[in-house]
Amino acid sequence: MHELSICQALLNQVEALVRQHGARAARRVTVRVGALSGVVPELLARAFLLARAGTRACDAELIIEYAPVRVRCERCDAQSEASANNLRCAACGDWHTKLVSGDELVLVSVEMIKDKGPDVRNKAAANPCVSTLNPLT
């Protein structure tokens, strides 16, 4: 299942964005997946639940937007939706088309939780998914 490695790479980008913006965590991650991307959205969602553990996106929701397959006809220059197994122009029926969209996997947005200021009493405040253990005395 390559969706897990895709999620790990995605979460590396999310972590970098959270740090760059001085946020505490990611609340929502939105990706756009095309039918020809080679990614199965259901498997991506399941892999995200595993991959997010221990990251600043540990409680983040994954939103998956579906990108339609769109082609541009080289004959009539029309753009139209197509199916994954039939890339013909919807306007003239010609098969000389170029793919415009439908093969992408794009990080669209990351909604973040901003830090409310440092809390020296709670070292886990920087990462809500890390808990500190109190030693037994």
Stockholm file with secondary structure:
# STOCKHOLM 1.0

chainA/1-137         MHELSICQALLNQVEALVRQHGARAARRVTVRVGALSGVVPELLARAFLLARAGTRACDAELIIEYAPVRVRCERCDAQSEASANNLRCAACGDWHTKLVSGDELVLVSVEMIKDKGPDVRNKAAANPCVSTLNPLT
#=GR chainA/1-137 SS CTHHHHHHHHHHHHHHHHHHTTEEEEEEEEEEEETTSSCCHHHHHHHHHHHTTTSTTTTCEEEEEEECCEEEETTTCCEEECBTTBCCCTTTCCSCEEEEESSCEEEEEEEEEECCCCCTTCGGGGCTTCCCCCCCC
#=GC SS_cons         CTHHHHHHHHHHHHHHHHHHTTEEEEEEEEEEEETTSSCCHHHHHHHHHHHTTTSTTTTCEEEEEEECCEEEETTTCCEEECBTTBCCCTTTCCSCEEEEESSCEEEEEEEEEECCCCCTTCGGGGCTTCCCCCCCC
//
